[in-house]
Structure formats: C-alpha cells, structure tokens
C-alpha cells in the first residue's frame, strides 16, 4: 500500500485554520522542538565543538545526567552547556514563529524542556508550566531547603575559571556550594526525589535569590 508523502504547505494551512477557529490554545512540547530549533543534544559535531576535552575522553553527546564526572569536570560541562542553551540572548526563529502563530489567543504552554526557550521568545512566563525544572536555577542537592537560586551568576563564575583544554574548572573556589548548608548543589532539573519542584508550579516563581 502506497502512502503519499506529507504535504508541509497543506499541514501548515490546516494548522492556521484550526488556530483561527480555537478559543484557547494548549501547546505541549518536548525535546524534539528544541532539537528542531538547533539544540540537538545528540549532535556529536556540536558536542565536539563545545566540549573538546570531554569528547577526547570518549563522550559523544550532552546526555550526561548520571555520568560520574569529578566536580571540576561536571561543573565545567554544566557551565558551557547552560550558557549555550539557556542564556544565549539571540532570538530563536522557530520559537518566534510559533509565538506569532498563537498571536493574541488565550494560551498555555506545558513543556518538559528546561532551556527557557518559550519565555525567551515571547511567551509570557506565567503561562508556561515546566514540570522538569529550569537550567536557570540551582538547588541544594539534599535539599536542606526548598529555596532555589539564579544560576546565571554561577555560570559566569564557572566560565571565568574554565579551561577548554582540560574541560575543567581550574579554581576550586568557583565550584558551587549550598548557600544555606554549605553542601553540594545541583541544577534544578528533575533527576530524582530531591528535586525542588515548588518553582515549577503554575503562577509561582518559587523562592529565589541572586
């Protein structure tokens, strides 16, 4: 049985027609949308470009959650990765086109992505539900508190002490510690029961400090 190839123009026309008829719009998105926008975690060429030292150690993609790296390499990776995918100020064309399609419609976004691309490209933050967390925050690893902190100053400090040749943070004093208990910290993304999820709740900003 032959199947006709999808017609992108027809699909786009159908989407616009349905959006025009809708009273409200719910957008659900996962990793595929950000990959289509240029952030493909499995892109080995981009990984080699950003992380030459880690690539030299045999690693091939950004899927490093759970990989046992020493702190100086782990935080070197996080600093470069988060700076690239979360704090880039450049607008993203794909997300901007999606925002234009929604227009003034009453809408809500639910996404498993933690890269902040919806909010950075015109979607109101109060209309975005990110149950998996956000690279823009970090938390105590225990956690000793339900607070989270802005990761941008942390990333800047780590990058200032980062050596691309080794992939390591060269200044131990730049490595993060919990502001409350002095213990280890982690990025505020859902990897286990220690995840502080209060900031992900709709219409809240959580407890944050700079």
The 8 nearest C-alpha neighbors of each residue, nearest first, counted from 0:
[[1, 2, 3, 4, 5, 6, 7, 10],
 [2, 0, 3, 4, 5, 6, 7, 9],
 [1, 3, 4, 0, 5, 6, 7, 10],
 [2, 4, 5, 1, 6, 0, 7, 9],
 [3, 5, 6, 2, 7, 1, 9, 10],
 [6, 4, 7, 3, 10, 9, 2, 8],
 [5, 7, 9, 8, 10, 4, 3, 11],
 [8, 6, 10, 9, 11, 5, 12, 4],
 [9, 7, 11, 10, 6, 12, 13, 5],
 [8, 10, 12, 6, 11, 7, 13, 5],
 [9, 11, 7, 13, 8, 12, 6, 14],
 [12, 10, 14, 8, 13, 9, 7, 15],
 [13, 11, 9, 15, 14, 10, 16, 8],
 [12, 14, 16, 10, 11, 15, 9, 17],
 [15, 13, 11, 17, 16, 12, 18, 10],
 [14, 16, 18, 12, 13, 17, 19, 11],
 [17, 15, 13, 19, 14, 18, 12, 20],
 [18, 16, 20, 14, 19, 15, 21, 13],
 [17, 19, 15, 21, 20, 16, 14, 101],
 [18, 20, 16, 17, 21, 15, 22, 14],
 [19, 21, 17, 18, 16, 22, 15, 23],
 [22, 20, 18, 23, 19, 17, 24, 104],
 [21, 23, 20, 104, 105, 24, 18, 19],
 [24, 22, 105, 21, 106, 104, 25, 107],
 [23, 25, 106, 105, 107, 26, 21, 104],
 [26, 24, 107, 106, 108, 27, 23, 109],
 [27, 25, 108, 107, 109, 24, 28, 106],
 [28, 26, 109, 110, 108, 25, 29, 111],
 [29, 27, 110, 32, 26, 109, 111, 30],
 [30, 28, 111, 31, 112, 110, 32, 27],
 [29, 31, 33, 32, 112, 34, 28, 111],
 [30, 32, 34, 29, 33, 35, 28, 39],
 [31, 33, 35, 34, 30, 29, 36, 28],
 [34, 32, 36, 35, 38, 30, 31, 37],
 [33, 35, 39, 38, 31, 37, 36, 32],
 [34, 36, 32, 33, 37, 31, 38, 39],
 [35, 37, 33, 34, 93, 38, 32, 91],
 [38, 36, 34, 35, 39, 33, 91, 32],
 [39, 37, 34, 33, 36, 40, 35, 84],
 [38, 40, 34, 41, 42, 37, 33, 35],
 [41, 39, 61, 42, 60, 38, 62, 34],
 [40, 42, 60, 39, 43, 61, 62, 59],
 [43, 41, 39, 45, 44, 40, 46, 60],
 [44, 42, 46, 45, 59, 60, 41, 47],
 [45, 43, 47, 46, 42, 48, 59, 49],
 [44, 46, 48, 47, 43, 42, 49, 50],
 [45, 47, 43, 49, 48, 44, 50, 60],
 [48, 46, 51, 44, 50, 45, 49, 54],
 [49, 47, 45, 46, 50, 51, 44, 43],
 [48, 50, 46, 47, 45, 51, 79, 80],
 [49, 51, 47, 53, 52, 46, 48, 54],
 [52, 50, 47, 54, 53, 48, 55, 49],
 [51, 53, 55, 166, 54, 165, 50, 164],
 [54, 52, 56, 55, 50, 51, 58, 166],
 [53, 55, 58, 51, 57, 56, 52, 47],
 [54, 56, 52, 53, 57, 51, 58, 47],
 [55, 57, 53, 54, 58, 52, 51, 59],
 [58, 56, 54, 55, 59, 53, 52, 60],
 [59, 57, 54, 53, 56, 60, 55, 61],
 [58, 60, 43, 54, 57, 46, 61, 47],
 [61, 59, 41, 62, 43, 46, 40, 58],
 [60, 62, 40, 63, 41, 46, 59, 80],
 [61, 63, 60, 64, 40, 41, 59, 66],
 [64, 62, 66, 61, 65, 60, 58, 67],
 [65, 63, 66, 62, 190, 61, 67, 73],
 [64, 66, 63, 67, 68, 62, 190, 73],
 [65, 67, 63, 64, 68, 62, 73, 69],
 [68, 66, 65, 69, 73, 64, 63, 70],
 [67, 69, 73, 66, 72, 70, 71, 65],
 [70, 68, 72, 71, 73, 67, 74, 167],
 [71, 69, 73, 72, 74, 68, 174, 75],
 [70, 72, 168, 167, 74, 73, 69, 75],
 [73, 71, 167, 75, 70, 74, 69, 166],
 [72, 74, 70, 76, 68, 75, 71, 69],
 [75, 73, 77, 76, 72, 71, 70, 78],
 [74, 76, 72, 167, 78, 168, 73, 77],
 [75, 77, 73, 74, 79, 78, 80, 72],
 [76, 78, 74, 80, 75, 79, 81, 73],
 [79, 77, 154, 75, 81, 76, 80, 74],
 [80, 78, 82, 76, 77, 81, 83, 75],
 [81, 79, 77, 83, 82, 78, 76, 84],
 [82, 80, 85, 84, 83, 78, 79, 77],
 [81, 83, 86, 79, 80, 85, 84, 78],
 [84, 82, 80, 81, 87, 85, 79, 86],
 [83, 85, 81, 82, 114, 80, 86, 87],
 [86, 84, 114, 81, 82, 87, 83, 115],
 [87, 85, 82, 88, 84, 83, 81, 151],
 [86, 88, 89, 83, 85, 84, 82, 90],
 [89, 87, 86, 90, 119, 85, 91, 83],
 [88, 90, 87, 91, 86, 119, 120, 92],
 [91, 89, 120, 92, 88, 95, 119, 94],
 [90, 92, 94, 93, 95, 89, 120, 36],
 [93, 91, 95, 94, 96, 90, 36, 97],
 [94, 92, 96, 95, 36, 91, 97, 35],
 [93, 95, 97, 96, 92, 91, 120, 98],
 [94, 96, 98, 92, 97, 93, 120, 91],
 [97, 95, 99, 93, 98, 94, 92, 100],
 [96, 98, 94, 100, 95, 99, 93, 101],
 [97, 99, 95, 101, 96, 100, 94, 102],
 [98, 100, 96, 102, 97, 101, 95, 94],
 [101, 99, 97, 98, 102, 96, 15, 18],
 [102, 100, 98, 99, 104, 103, 97, 18],
 [101, 103, 99, 100, 104, 98, 105, 97],
 [102, 104, 101, 105, 106, 99, 100, 98],
 [105, 103, 102, 101, 106, 23, 24, 22],
 [104, 106, 23, 24, 103, 22, 107, 101],
 [107, 105, 24, 23, 25, 104, 108, 126],
 [106, 108, 25, 126, 26, 127, 24, 109],
 [109, 107, 127, 26, 27, 25, 128, 126],
 [110, 108, 128, 27, 127, 129, 26, 28],
 [111, 109, 28, 112, 129, 27, 29, 108],
 [110, 112, 29, 131, 129, 130, 113, 28],
 [113, 111, 110, 29, 114, 30, 129, 131],
 [114, 112, 133, 132, 134, 115, 111, 131],
 [113, 115, 85, 116, 112, 134, 84, 133],
 [116, 114, 118, 117, 113, 119, 85, 133],
 [115, 117, 119, 114, 118, 120, 94, 85],
 [116, 118, 120, 122, 119, 115, 94, 121],
 [117, 119, 122, 124, 120, 116, 115, 121],
 [120, 118, 116, 117, 121, 115, 122, 90],
 [121, 119, 117, 118, 95, 122, 116, 94],
 [120, 122, 118, 119, 123, 98, 117, 95],
 [121, 123, 118, 117, 120, 124, 98, 119],
 [122, 124, 125, 126, 118, 121, 127, 117],
 [125, 123, 127, 126, 118, 122, 117, 128],
 [124, 126, 202, 123, 127, 201, 203, 128],
 [127, 125, 107, 124, 123, 108, 128, 106],
 [126, 128, 108, 124, 125, 109, 107, 129],
 [127, 129, 109, 201, 108, 130, 199, 110],
 [128, 130, 110, 199, 131, 132, 111, 109],
 [131, 129, 199, 132, 128, 111, 196, 110],
 [132, 130, 189, 111, 129, 188, 113, 133],
 [133, 131, 188, 130, 187, 113, 129, 189],
 [132, 134, 113, 135, 188, 136, 187, 114],
 [135, 133, 136, 113, 114, 186, 81, 187],
 [134, 136, 150, 133, 149, 151, 85, 137],
 [137, 135, 149, 150, 148, 187, 134, 133],
 [136, 138, 186, 187, 148, 147, 185, 150],
 [139, 137, 147, 184, 185, 187, 186, 140],
 [138, 140, 184, 142, 177, 141, 143, 183],
 [139, 141, 184, 142, 185, 183, 138, 193],
 [142, 140, 143, 139, 193, 183, 184, 182],
 [141, 143, 139, 140, 144, 193, 145, 138],
 [142, 144, 141, 139, 180, 145, 179, 140],
 [145, 143, 146, 142, 139, 179, 141, 147],
 [144, 146, 195, 147, 142, 143, 206, 197],
 [147, 145, 206, 144, 207, 138, 148, 205],
 [146, 148, 138, 207, 137, 206, 136, 145],
 [149, 147, 207, 208, 136, 137, 209, 150],
 [148, 150, 136, 209, 151, 135, 208, 137],
 [149, 151, 136, 153, 135, 152, 137, 154],
 [150, 152, 154, 153, 149, 155, 135, 86],
 [153, 151, 155, 154, 150, 156, 149, 209],
 [154, 152, 150, 156, 151, 155, 157, 175],
 [153, 155, 78, 157, 151, 156, 152, 150],
 [156, 154, 152, 158, 153, 157, 159, 151],
 [157, 155, 153, 159, 154, 158, 173, 152],
 [156, 158, 154, 160, 159, 155, 173, 161],
 [159, 157, 161, 155, 160, 156, 154, 78],
 [158, 160, 156, 157, 161, 155, 168, 154],
 [161, 159, 168, 158, 157, 169, 170, 162],
 [162, 160, 168, 158, 159, 167, 169, 157],
 [161, 163, 164, 167, 166, 165, 168, 169],
 [164, 162, 166, 165, 161, 52, 167, 51],
 [165, 163, 162, 166, 52, 51, 167, 50],
 [164, 166, 167, 52, 163, 162, 53, 72],
 [167, 165, 163, 52, 162, 164, 72, 75],
 [168, 166, 72, 71, 75, 165, 162, 161],
 [167, 169, 161, 71, 160, 75, 170, 162],
 [168, 170, 160, 167, 161, 171, 162, 71],
 [169, 171, 172, 173, 160, 168, 174, 161],
 [172, 170, 173, 174, 169, 168, 71, 160],
 [171, 173, 170, 174, 175, 169, 160, 168],
 [172, 174, 171, 170, 157, 156, 175, 160],
 [173, 175, 172, 171, 176, 157, 74, 71],
 [176, 174, 173, 184, 177, 183, 153, 172],
 [175, 177, 181, 183, 182, 184, 178, 174],
 [176, 178, 181, 182, 139, 179, 180, 184],
 [177, 179, 181, 180, 176, 182, 139, 175],
 [180, 178, 177, 181, 143, 144, 182, 139],
 [179, 181, 182, 177, 178, 143, 176, 139],
 [180, 182, 177, 176, 178, 179, 183, 139],
 [183, 181, 177, 176, 180, 184, 139, 140],
 [182, 184, 176, 140, 177, 139, 181, 185],
 [185, 183, 139, 140, 138, 177, 176, 182],
 [186, 184, 140, 138, 137, 187, 139, 183],
 [185, 187, 137, 188, 138, 136, 134, 184],
 [186, 188, 137, 136, 138, 132, 133, 185],
 [189, 187, 132, 131, 186, 133, 190, 194],
 [188, 190, 131, 194, 191, 132, 187, 192],
 [189, 191, 188, 194, 192, 193, 64, 131],
 [192, 190, 193, 189, 194, 188, 195, 140],
 [193, 191, 194, 190, 189, 195, 141, 196],
 [192, 194, 191, 142, 141, 195, 140, 190],
 [195, 193, 189, 192, 196, 191, 188, 187],
 [196, 194, 197, 145, 193, 187, 138, 198],
 [195, 197, 199, 198, 194, 132, 200, 130],
 [196, 198, 199, 205, 200, 195, 145, 203],
 [199, 197, 205, 204, 200, 196, 203, 206],
 [200, 198, 130, 197, 196, 129, 132, 201],
 [199, 201, 198, 197, 203, 202, 128, 196],
 [200, 202, 203, 128, 199, 125, 127, 126],
 [203, 201, 125, 200, 204, 126, 124, 127],
 [204, 202, 201, 205, 200, 198, 199, 125],
 [203, 205, 198, 206, 202, 199, 207, 200],
 [206, 204, 198, 197, 203, 207, 146, 147],
 [207, 205, 146, 147, 204, 208, 198, 145],
 [208, 206, 148, 147, 146, 205, 149, 209],
 [207, 209, 148, 149, 206, 147, 146, 136],
 [208, 149, 148, 207, 152, 150, 151, 153]]
